[in-house]
């Protein structure tokens, strides 16, 4: 893409009052943006309103500066080794077909990622799964997101999420887990994970995910529809959810409250004709109520990664060690070999529980319980929660 072509796309995308739908109508009538901006106001008025036509022939004051900034960003020499940047427009052969088939595909996708992926076909068509959920998950919810993403990523799927706190971050981490940190992606490799963000790609939000974003760029993709310099504005995050679901064949909701962005993503997935999966949880956990509502509405209840693979009819690569007999998420160990759980873990159940309740259930004194709980916590089997509560996690 040369500078003039980039400038025309940027101008179309940032013209006040011109949304994606109107822009697509203009492109269908006049062709590429460079041809569109060669038209007179009268010619444009035959396609759109006079107000829109007037806006199109008026150069936005911020456009020259944005063009220069974007051009410099694309050609900067400060990129980490093995990574690349690109802007993929509706007219680009690399534009993801599944997203193009949705009701509101973005005009432009800003992309940062592994060079071999960005310069090839960046999006793993037909083998992407969105994993979304609460920004404040339970310990078990965060572990579920990590383990599902790790198990499914090991089968060659690309995990798509939003780089937010909580489930999103756990899903990205799980997808990256099977990959050796020093192994660069090769031409033809699928991205391990795709993070669709709600800001410009010249910033990372939340800032604590800077290291995670750098690792995603080495082994996957960071994607945004927003121009450089766009801050973390609240309306942008629900809007970007249509891209998360639109890139994916299915959406897995790990934990979600009844009013949450994750349910927006699930609704969008349904409207786009994609599969929706939900992991059931405790009836006492607010973070589970959204998943339970989705299941009541027809989402597929899943208990293992295998459930997702079977429902989407995704074939396993010959080299994978993930087997159909696995019932635990993210492990190659058959359920029959799982060691017998301790009496304390049996007494804990799967809901958050306080020390007084455990004293009543086990008959043990508080001091002995605290010692055992600390040991289980150090082993990664139990998590300590706010409010002096404990919860078992993972396989424990």
N, C-alpha and C positions, 0 to 999 in steps of 0.2 A: 504494500500500500504506500503510494507516494504521499507527499505532504498535502497536495491539493485535494486528493481523494479523502484523506483523513480529515482535513478541514471542513469539507462538505458534510461528511457524516456527523462530525461534532456540532456543526451549525444546525443541522436538522434536529439532532437530539436535544439541543439546548434552546431552540427557539421557543419563546414563551407561548403557551397555549397549544402547542403542537404535541399531542400525546402519541403513544405508539400506534394506536389505531389510525389516526389521521395521517401519520407518517407513512404507514404501510399503504394507505390509499394513494398518497402522492407518488410513492415509489412504483406502484402498479401502473400508474398513469404515465409518468414521465421517465421512468428508468432510474438509474443511479442518481445519488444526490447532486453530483456535478452537473448533470443534465437538468435536474430540477431547478437549481439556482440560476440556470441560464434563461429561465422563463420570465416573461413579463408578469406584472401583477394581474393584468387582465386574463392572461392564459391560466394562471394559478386559480383565479376566481371561478373558472369553469369547473374546477375540481373540489375546491373547498370554499368556505365562507370568505367574504371580503375582509373580515377581521383577520382571519388566518393568512390570507394572501398578503395582506399588508405587513403582517409580522414576518413573513418569509422573505420579503424583499428588503427588510430592515436588518442590518447586521447587528447582532447583539453586542453591546459594549464590552462584555467580558470575553467574547469569542477569540480575539487575537491572542490574548494572554493565555487562555486555556489551550489553544492550539500549540503555542510554543512550549508550554509546560508538558503537554502530552507527547509532543514530538521528542522532547529531550528525555522524557521518561522511557519511551520506547527504545531509544538508542543510547541509553546511559551505559557506562562501562563499569558501574559499581555493583553489578549483579554477582551473587554468589556463584561459585564454580558449578557448572552443570545445569544452571537455570536460565530461563529465557522469559521474555515478555511478549505479549501480542495483543492486538485488538481484533476481534473476530466479529464481523458484521453480518447482517442478514444475507448479504450477497456473497459471503465467503463459503467455499466448499467445506470448510472445517466446522461450520456452524452445526451444533448438535441437532440431528433430525427430530429426535423425540421432543425437544423443546420447541422446534419450529412448528410442530404439529399441534401445539397448545393454542389456547385462545389469545394469549397476550405475550408473544415472545419479545424479548428486549431487542431494540435496534442494534445495540452494540454490547459485546461482552469483553471486558478487560480481563486479561488472563496473565498470571504469573505461575510458572511451574517448571518441572523438569524439562530441560531442553529437548530431549528426545521425544517427549510427549507433545510439547507445544508445537514443535516443528512438523509433527506428523498429523495424526488424527487424534486430537486431545481427549475427546470424550468417548468413554467405553460404551458405545451404543449397545443397548440391550442387556448389559450386565452391570447396571448401577442400582444400588439400593439406598434409599434415604433412611437415615436413622436419626430420629429427633426425640425430644423429651424435655423434661423439666430443667430449668436453670438451678433449681434447688432440690435435686433428687435425694432419695434415701440412699444410704450406703449400698443397699442391695441393688437399687436402681442404677447407680453409677457403675457398679460391677457388672450388671447385666448388659449395659450398653457396651462396655469394654469387651466383654467376653463374646457377645454376639458379633460385634464388628471384627474381632480378632479371628473367630472361627470362619465367618463368611469371607473375610478378606483373604484368608489362607486358601480358599477355593477359587480365587481369581476375581472375585467381585470387587467393584469400586464402591466404597462407602461415601455417601454424600451427606453432608450436614452443614451447620451454619456457624461454626467456630465460637458459639456462645459458651457461657459457663455451664457446668453441669453435664448433662447427657451428651450434648454436642461434642464437648472436649473429650469426654470418655470414648465416644465413638471414633473420633479421629485418632486418638492414642491407640485404641485397639486395632484399627486398620493398619497403622504403621508398625505395630508390634512384630509381625512375622518377617519384616524386611530388615536385612542387615544395614545398619546406618551408613556404612561406607560403600554400599553397592549402588552404583548409578543405574538409572533406568535406561534400557536400550530401545532403539527404534522398534515400534510394534508393541511395546509393553503398555499395559493399561495403568492409569494412575491409581495408586493405592487408595487415595481418598481425595475428595473434592470439597473444598470449603467455600460455600457461597456466602459472601459477606454483605453487610448493609452499609458500607462506607466506600470511599475511594480506596484503590489498592496502594496508595502511597501512605497509608496508615494502617495500624492493626488495632482492632477493638474486640474485646477488652485488651488493654495493654499487657496484662499478665500473660497473654497467649502469644507474645512475640516469639519466644523460642519454638512453640508449637507451629506457628505460622511458617517459620523458617524451615522446619522439618517437612511440613506439608509441601512447601515449594520445591524441596529436593526430590520428593517421592510422589508428588501428586500435583494438584492444581489449586490455586486461589482464584476465585472468579467473582466479578462484580459487574453490575450494569451501570454503576454510578460513576460520574466523572471524577477525575483526580481532585483531591481537596474536599470531597464530600464528607462532612463530619457524621458522627453517629446519631442521626435524627430518628426519633421514635417511629415515624410512619414508614421508614425505609425497611424495617426489619420484617413486619408482616408482608410487605410487598415482595421482598426477595424470596419468600417461602414458595411462591409459584415456580421459581427457578429450581429450587431444591427438589420439589416433587416432579417438575417437568423434565428434569434430566434423568429421572429414575423410573424403572419399571414398577417398583413398589415402594411403599413407605412404611417403615416399622416405627411405631410409637412405643417407647420404653416406659415412660411415666409421664403423666400430664394431669394437671388440674382441669376442672371443667371449663374454666375460662383461661385458655392458654394459646400461645402461638402454634404449639404443636398440633392442636386440633384444627387450626386454620390450615396447616400444611396437609393434614389428613383429608380435610374437606376438599381442598384443591386437587389432591391426588384422585379422589373419587370423581370429581368433575372432569378430570383429564382422562378418565377411564383406566386408571392405574390401580394396582392392588393396594390394600391397606391392611396392615398387620398390627396387632396390639398384644403386649405382654400383660397378663393379669397380675394383680398384686393384692396386697392386704385390703380387706374391706374397711379397715380402720385408717388407712393412709389417704390423706387428701390427694397425694400425687398419683394415686391409682384410679381415682374416680373418672378421669377423662378416658383412660384405657377401657374401663368397664363400660362406659357409655358408648364408645366406638364398637365394642364387641356386641352390645345390644343392637346396634344399628347395622350390623352385618360384617364388621371387620373380622379378619381371620385371627382366632386366638392361637398364639404360638407359644410353645414351651421350650423349643430347641431351635438351633440354627437349621437343622434338617427340615423342620416344618416349612421354613421360608423357601429353601431350595426346592422342595417338592411342589409347593404351591405355584411357584414361578416357572417350574420345569427347567431349572438351570442345571445343565450337565456339569459334573465334576471333572476337572482336569485329571488325567491319568496318574499324575505324580502326587496328588493330594493324599494325605493320610486320614482325612476326615471320612468317617464311615457311617453308613446308614444306621448302624446299631447304636451310635452315640445318643444318649439321652441327656447328658449334661452339656451345657453350652460351652463352647470354646475349649474343649478338651478331647484328646484322642483316647482317653481311658474309658472303656466300657463301664456302664453303671454297675455291673456285677462285681467289679473290683474295688468299688468305693468302700473304704473302711467304715466299720460301724461307728456311728457318731457317739459322742460322750453323753452321759446322763444330763450334764449341764446344757448341752446344745439341744437335747430333746426338750428340756424344760423351757428353754428360751422360745422355741417355736420360730416363726419367721417375722413376727412383728417387733417393733421397738419395745423394750421392756425395761423397767426400773429395778434397782437393787432390792427394794422391799418386796416386790412381786416375786423375784427369784428366791428370796429367803422363804417365802410362803410355799412356793412350788417345790423346792428341793429339800427343805428342812435344814439346810446348811446355815452356819453363822455367816454374818456379813464379811468378816475378815477373810475367811476361807474362800468365799465367793469372789472377793476382789482379787485375790491372788490368782485364781483360775481364770478369771476374766482377763486379767492382764496378760497371762500366758497366751490365751486365745487371741488377744488383740495383737500381740507381737508376732504370732503365727499368721496373721492376716485372715483369721477365720471370723473374728468379731470386730465390729467397729463401734467406737464410742461416739455417741450423738449428743447434741446440745440437750440440756435439761436433765443431765445425769441418766440418760438412757443408753441401752446397748442393743445392737442388732447383729445377727449373724449375716455373713456375706459369702458370696461365691458358693463353693461346694461344701462349706462347713455345716 
